[in-house]
Amino acid sequence: MERRATIKDVAEAAGVGVATVSRVLSGGSASPRTRERVLAVAAQLDYRPSALGRNLRQRRTGGMGLLVPDLTDTFYGQLAEGVLACARSAGEPVVLGSTGGDPEQEAELIGMLLEQSVDRLIAVPSGDAETWTPAFRAGMTVVFADHLPAQALPEDDPAASAANDLMLLDGLSPAAAPPSRSLDVPAVVADDRGGIRTAVRYLRGLGHKRIAFLGGPGQERRVAAFRAAVGPPVDEELVVFGTGSRDSAYAAASGLFQSRPDLTAVVAGGNVLGEAAVLAARELDLRVPRDVSLVMYDDVPWAELCAPPLTVIAQPGRDMGYRAAELVLRAGTRRPRSVVLPTELIVRGSCGPRR
């Protein structure tokens, strides 16, 4: 039996990304030349999306998908455990995929899930709103976890309202966040503002004034919360980012410590970033907390095994996954509302008074 052409085959033959093919075939934005090339290649390869794309609204196939950026990340593992526990209690199978934090790979996985007739999806998004448009046009039910997909837009653009609504739910003024465009989709997130604010206040109480933030992809709300917590004027040299990989996180942490030896405390936006900060400090002979205090977003088992144990902003990863699965399972009965879960500052030994 001849193998059926996939969306990836079309993308490779047309010399474009999977996300571009998905946009063209779903009627999204693309240049006339790109649209013509993609449609010609799709016809030549006899590419036919599954029947799901045509009639998903008339039938439910059961089962749900779960997409996360990195299965080796402890937090995403906890989130997956929550999704699987809820799905198991409901008798629902789960198709699990890792996007690697790559929007193109995410778009490909979305296309594969549609072809496999998976009509409900929980995702920690890597791509922007356009990446997700084909899923909605096909009728897929989606609930986002941890954060929403976004793309830059002017502040007065009405398409930014969904992200602003979520910021307000979180207690954070939209003016404190970067302008963004997000799909009007329910999400289950942690109280980033409360967690970051509590951590900064704690460090300030210890006498720290030059506090840095080490961030990564999808952490726009945490960055906005940090800027709001430290207050103007924000020293932008103390706000640095990695691209998501462990190597990038280490490079960002090491560069921060070397470029700003005057900093006295760091808030790491996730456990991969916290791990990088610990390793970079050790390589540079910086003593924690004598030379630099460290707070990490996410409580993971190894945090207590560090010397000294890390002070953390704990978020309920397993509960986040469970609640997201509950929302996607009952989406057919009523439109679910976004949920903000509480965070907790757990004080251990990685923070000390500024000497």
C-alpha positions as a printed Julia matrix, in Angstrom:
355×3 Matrix{Float64}:
   0.0    0.0    0.0
   1.41   3.36  -1.04
   2.26   5.67   1.83
  -0.07   8.63   2.13
   1.56  12.08   1.86
   1.79  14.05   5.1
   1.89  17.76   5.82
   5.64  17.4    6.44
   6.11  15.98   2.92
   4.33  19.0    1.47
   6.47  21.4    3.51
   9.74  19.76   2.43
   8.77  19.66  -1.25
   7.61  23.29  -1.22
  10.67  24.48   0.67
   8.67  26.05   3.5
   7.89  25.22   7.12
   5.07  23.01   8.33
   3.43  26.01   9.98
   3.34  27.82   6.61
   1.69  24.83   4.91
  -0.83  24.61   7.73
  -1.67  28.31   7.39
  -2.08  28.11   3.61
  -4.29  25.01   3.68
  -6.49  26.48   6.41
  -6.89  29.81   4.59
  -4.49  31.77   6.78
  -2.05  34.52   5.84
   0.72  33.9    3.27
   2.17  35.69   0.24
   0.49  34.9   -3.11
   3.68  33.23  -4.39
   4.01  31.01  -1.3
   0.31  30.12  -1.4
   0.52  29.15  -5.07
   3.62  26.98  -4.51
   2.15  25.19  -1.49
  -1.16  24.48  -3.21
   0.63  23.19  -6.32
   2.82  20.83  -4.29
  -0.17  19.62  -2.24
  -2.02  18.8   -5.45
   1.03  17.1   -6.97
   1.51  14.9   -3.89
  -2.24  14.29  -3.64
  -2.11  15.48  -0.04
  -5.5   15.11   1.65
  -5.98  16.06   5.31
  -7.95  13.5    7.24
 -11.71  13.59   7.29
 -11.4   15.1   10.75
 -10.64  18.5    9.29
 -13.97  18.41   7.4
 -16.33  16.88   9.88
 -14.82  17.09  13.36
 -17.69  19.28  14.51
 -20.15  16.5   13.7
 -18.35  13.66  15.51
 -16.23  13.06  18.58
 -13.61  10.35  18.44
 -12.53  10.26  22.08
  -9.01  10.64  23.34
  -6.93  13.74  23.91
  -3.5   15.02  23.03
  -0.88  16.57  25.3
   1.96  18.7   23.91
   4.81  19.95  26.13
   8.15  21.54  25.21
  10.41  19.09  27.05
   9.54  15.73  28.62
  12.8   15.74  30.6
  11.79  18.94  32.4
  10.54  17.94  35.86
   7.72  20.48  35.87
   6.32  19.26  32.55
   6.6   15.71  33.85
   4.47  16.7   36.83
   1.96  18.4   34.55
   1.77  15.28  32.36
   1.14  13.12  35.44
  -1.86  15.29  36.3
  -3.28  15.06  32.77
  -2.82  11.28  32.69
  -4.44  10.83  36.12
  -7.55  12.77  35.08
  -7.74  11.05  31.69
  -7.38   7.63  33.32
 -10.27   8.33  35.69
 -12.4    9.32  32.69
 -11.31   6.32  30.59
  -9.7    8.55  27.96
  -6.51   7.63  26.05
  -3.8   10.3   25.78
  -1.41  10.92  22.87
   1.73  12.58  24.24
   4.13  14.69  22.18
   7.22  16.81  22.82
   7.66  19.96  20.72
  11.22  20.72  21.82
  10.08  24.33  22.19
  10.12  24.58  18.37
   7.04  26.22  16.73
   7.63  24.31  13.47
   7.69  20.99  15.3
   4.62  22.06  17.25
   2.75  22.83  14.01
   3.73  19.42  12.64
   2.47  17.65  15.77
  -0.82  19.58  15.63
  -1.24  18.41  12.04
  -0.46  14.81  13.01
  -2.98  14.9   15.86
  -5.65  16.19  13.48
  -4.85  13.42  11.02
  -5.13  10.88  13.87
  -8.61  12.24  14.75
  -7.57  13.57  18.15
 -10.12  16.32  18.78
  -9.15  17.53  22.27
  -5.77  18.92  23.16
  -3.9   20.26  26.2
  -0.76  22.17  25.33
   2.08  24.2   26.78
   2.44  26.28  23.6
   5.7   27.15  21.85
   4.35  28.85  18.71
   2.3   32.01  18.36
  -1.42  32.45  17.75
  -1.1   31.72  14.01
   0.43  28.33  14.74
  -2.79  27.38  16.5
  -5.28  28.82  14.03
  -5.52  25.6   11.93
  -6.47  23.58  15.02
  -9.37  25.89  15.77
 -10.51  26.05  12.17
 -10.64  22.24  12.21
 -12.82  22.33  15.34
 -10.27  21.05  17.83
 -10.95  21.8   21.5
  -7.83  23.25  23.12
  -6.88  24.19  26.68
  -3.51  25.82  27.27
  -1.44  25.18  30.4
   1.32  27.28  32.01
   0.98  30.15  29.49
  -0.73  31.31  26.31
   0.74  31.62  22.82
   1.35  35.22  21.84
   2.77  37.48  19.15
   3.63  41.16  19.3
   0.92  43.63  18.36
   0.28  47.33  19.0
  -1.03  47.92  22.51
  -4.39  49.23  21.25
  -5.06  46.19  19.04
  -8.31  44.53  20.24
  -6.82  41.1   19.53
  -4.73  41.5   22.67
  -7.85  41.33  24.85
  -7.62  37.61  25.64
  -4.12  37.96  27.03
  -5.15  41.06  28.96
  -8.09  39.18  30.46
  -5.75  36.47  31.69
  -3.4   39.09  33.13
  -6.33  40.61  35.02
  -7.32  37.18  36.33
  -3.77  36.89  37.57
  -4.06  40.27  39.28
  -1.51  41.9   36.97
  -2.24  45.11  35.09
  -2.03  44.54  31.3
   0.01  47.74  31.1
   2.8   45.96  32.98
   3.01  43.21  30.37
   4.42  43.3   26.85
   1.76  43.82  24.16
   0.62  40.46  22.88
  -1.92  38.71  20.73
  -3.45  35.56  22.17
  -6.22  33.25  21.1
  -9.45  33.39  23.09
  -8.81  30.0   24.65
  -9.13  28.81  28.26
  -5.89  28.25  30.14
  -4.73  26.9   33.49
  -1.82  28.94  34.83
  -0.03  29.63  38.1
  -0.15  32.93  39.95
   3.12  34.21  38.53
   2.56  37.73  39.81
   1.99  36.67  43.39
   4.94  34.27  43.4
   7.44  36.66  41.83
   6.28  39.6   43.95
   6.64  37.58  47.15
  10.14  36.45  46.15
  11.3   39.99  45.32
   9.89  41.35  48.57
  11.66  38.58  50.48
  14.99  39.43  48.83
  14.43  43.14  49.42
  13.79  42.36  53.07
  17.23  40.73  53.21
  18.79  43.94  51.93
  19.2   43.06  48.24
  18.88  45.94  45.77
  20.52  44.61  42.59
  18.26  41.64  41.83
  18.45  39.95  38.42
  15.89  37.86  36.53
  16.93  34.88  34.41
  14.12  34.05  31.99
  13.21  31.78  29.1
  10.55  31.23  26.39
   6.91  31.54  27.44
   7.76  33.51  30.58
   6.47  36.91  29.48
   4.08  37.11  32.45
   6.85  36.27  34.91
   9.12  38.88  33.37
   6.34  41.47  33.53
   5.67  40.53  37.16
   9.37  40.89  37.98
   9.58  44.33  36.37
   6.47  45.42  38.28
   7.85  44.02  41.55
  11.26  45.71  41.36
   9.63  48.94  40.17
  10.99  51.65  37.89
  13.58  52.31  36.82
  14.31  48.68  35.89
  17.97  47.9   35.23
  17.47  46.04  31.93
  20.99  44.59  32.07
  19.76  42.51  34.99
  16.93  40.95  32.92
  18.42  38.26  30.67
  17.05  35.32  28.68
  17.98  31.86  27.47
  16.34  30.25  24.45
  15.06  27.2   26.3
  17.89  24.65  26.04
  20.14  23.79  28.97
  23.21  25.05  27.11
  21.51  28.37  26.39
  20.35  28.7   30.0
  23.89  28.08  31.25
  25.34  30.62  28.8
  22.79  33.22  29.91
  23.49  32.62  33.61
  27.26  32.62  33.17
  27.14  35.77  31.06
  24.96  37.49  33.64
  27.31  36.7   36.54
  30.37  37.81  34.59
  28.91  41.0   33.12
  27.32  42.16  36.37
  29.53  41.13  39.31
  27.7   43.75  41.4
  24.4   41.82  41.42
  23.55  40.22  44.75
  20.5   38.05  43.99
  18.92  36.16  41.07
  15.37  34.98  40.45
  15.44  32.1   37.95
  12.23  31.78  35.92
  12.16  27.96  35.83
  13.94  24.84  37.06
  16.2   24.52  33.99
  17.26  28.13  34.49
  17.76  27.55  38.22
  19.95  24.54  37.51
  21.98  26.67  35.1
  22.39  29.41  37.7
  23.65  26.91  40.29
  26.16  25.39  37.83
  27.38  28.77  36.57
  27.86  30.08  40.11
  29.85  26.97  41.0
  32.07  27.3   37.9
  32.75  30.95  38.7
  33.47  30.23  42.4
  30.46  32.25  43.55
  29.21  31.04  46.91
  25.45  30.67  47.45
  24.19  32.55  49.42
  27.3   34.38  50.66
  28.13  35.91  47.25
  24.77  35.62  45.52
  21.3   34.64  46.73
  19.14  32.49  44.48
  15.38  31.93  44.18
  14.08  29.44  41.6
  10.6   29.26  40.09
   9.43  25.6   40.38
   9.96  23.2   43.24
  11.65  20.02  42.01
  13.13  17.13  44.02
  16.77  18.08  43.4
  16.21  21.6   44.8
  16.32  20.22  48.34
  19.47  18.21  47.56
  21.54  21.25  46.57
  24.12  22.62  48.98
  22.53  24.78  50.24
  18.94  23.73  49.44
  17.24  26.17  47.07
  14.55  28.64  48.03
  11.77  28.17  45.47
   8.48  29.53  44.2
   6.43  26.33  44.13
   3.66  25.96  41.57
   1.25  22.99  41.49
   2.33  21.27  38.26
   0.32  18.08  38.76
  -2.79  20.02  39.75
  -2.32  22.27  36.71
  -2.37  19.23  34.42
  -5.36  17.68  36.19
  -7.39  20.88  36.01
  -6.51  21.39  32.33
  -7.71  17.85  31.56
 -10.94  18.51  33.45
 -11.52  21.65  31.39
 -10.92  19.97  28.05
 -13.15  17.01  28.98
 -16.13  19.17  29.87
 -15.64  21.74  27.1
 -18.54  20.22  25.16
 -21.08  21.06  27.82
 -20.12  24.68  28.52
 -17.29  27.05  27.7
 -14.64  26.59  30.41
 -13.12  29.59  32.18
  -9.42  30.15  32.68
  -8.03  29.09  36.06
  -5.23  30.68  38.09
  -3.65  28.4   40.71
  -1.77  29.68  43.8
   1.99  29.63  44.24
   4.02  29.4   47.45
   7.43  30.73  48.44
   9.33  27.93  50.19
  12.29  29.38  52.08
  15.37  27.17  52.33
  19.05  27.99  52.45
  19.97  29.68  49.17
  19.16  33.23  50.25
  20.99  35.28  52.85
  21.29  38.88  54.0
  23.25  41.29  51.87
  26.59  41.76  53.63
